[in-house]
Amino acid sequence: MSSSVRRAVIGFLASQPIIVGVAAKYYRETHRPKLPKTPLAPLVGKVVLVTGGTSGIGEAAVASLGKLGADLICVGRSEEQEYRVDLSDMKSVERLKSKLIEEDKRPDIILSCAAEIFTDPSTVSVDGYDATFATNALGLQSLLSGFEDRRPEKVVIVASKLERSGEVEPSILKESRGRKLNRREGDFNAVKNYGDTKLCNQLLATTLADRWHETKVLTVSPGMVDTGLWRNFPTWFQTLTYPVRAIALRSPEDAALGIVYAIAAEEMKNIQSGSFLVDGKVEECSATGKDKEKAKMLWKVCEELIKDA
């Protein structure tokens, strides 16, 4: 390769971040979420507990909720967190619940943003459960159960349209002691497994809406978002998909708009508990996600797994 061609190639490669950055800005500005034009209510005096509030969508939501005047309790895994928790570790969740009770913290709103996608099927939690399931679903149920006697006025769970292709069989989850969520055959697919846990979230919302009549329970799909959720994928995959993720996927700030809307929009007073929202509008979740009997079965199996941890 001649020196001139080599310089041209190097120049082209060096310009990629700039090209991608400009393209991403243009695309996102022209494809921003179009939310209903309903005013957001101030949250002054409201205590909002947020999981996953130190990065990605959660961090963006926290910034917006703070501007609305909310008193925020952010819980997460980092050492510097005042309210530290690893949602995949049931004993860690118990410690957090005890701390919140001791300090008489009574959130008016609970926002669940924490999530993981583990790409290695052998990755399990400290309790021996599928790590994606433990983080995204089991830990959340354990945390929420700590508020059974002091229920919040609203629970908002960051969901995903991937729940529509999710598969969850409570009997398999019980038999495998939290290692398998269904009978799916073939090679492990991390995204499908994530979708299974998002179906668990939808079923959890269905159960909570049925059990906590005085609490408004909502699930919100933020769309496809470029966040740290991709960090567990192989480096080659992250590199290969970077241009697409940077240009076509939503930023955390755009993704958080629909979540904050679900929490603070005046219109939400008229939305039925258990609803699935996309950009401020109610959409149908999967038929399985609304299955009350399956939801009750899953709740019971998860209760047993939490107790056995």
Secondary structure, 3 states (H helix, E strand, C coil): CCHHHHHHHHHHHHHHHHHHHHHHHHHHHHCCCCCCCCCECCCCCCEEEEECCCCHHHHHHHHHHHHCCCEEEEEECCCCCCEECCCCCHHHHHHHHHHHHHCCCCCCEEEECCCCCCCCCCCECCCCCEHHHHHHHHHHHHHHHCCCCCCCCEEEEECCHHHHHCCCCHHHHHHCCCCCCCCCCCCCCHHHHHHHHHHHHHHHHHHHHHHCCCCEEEEEECCCECCHHHCCCCHHHHHHHHHHHHHHCECHHHHHHHHHHHHHEHHHHHCCCCEEEECCEEECCCCHHHCHHHHHHHHHHHHHHHHHC
